[in-house]
């Protein structure tokens, strides 16, 4: 569905906009401010906790995928901090 580049307009006080570019099939590059990235990651963490605490558990696959994505993000953030970023 996404072709080329998609851009959402951000309020001017953020000095930017989230950009999503298709690098290749099923691979995207996202450009976001630290606040935008933090909001996305926080929402993912909240969704994971909601799924874990749901009265009727969701299918295992979406939970496992979200756990893996958040774990990968945490490891990437650690590498960035170790490199002085």
Helices and strands as residue ranges (DSSP letters): E 5-7, G 12-14, E 19-24, E 27-31, H 34-52, H 60-82
